[in-house]
Amino acid sequence: MTTVGNVYLPRKQSVTAKHPAIIVGHPMGAVKEQSSNLYAQKLAEQGFVTLAIVLSFWGESDGRPRKLVSADIYAEDFSAGPAAGD
């Protein structure tokens, strides 16, 4: 299943420096454009590398039935985020 997201980087990111990273999810009933993108942008301004994701079954991410709430699958969405950068 494909989970969609946007990456935000600190403005003055050095390729040799390490930056802490945060994965930001959205509340139920919203998608990244409505909430998590805003938080991810603000955190990037503070020096974090951030990934704003759309949880499975919502928005542009895969999954049927749409708008399903599944804590187990959402945990997998957050766990898969760091693997995408490998």
Secondary structure, DSSP 8 states (H G I E B T S, - for coil): ---EEEEE--TT--SSS---EEEE---TT--TTTTHHHHHHHHHHTT-EEEEEE-TTSTTS--SSTT---HHHHHHHHHHHHHHT-
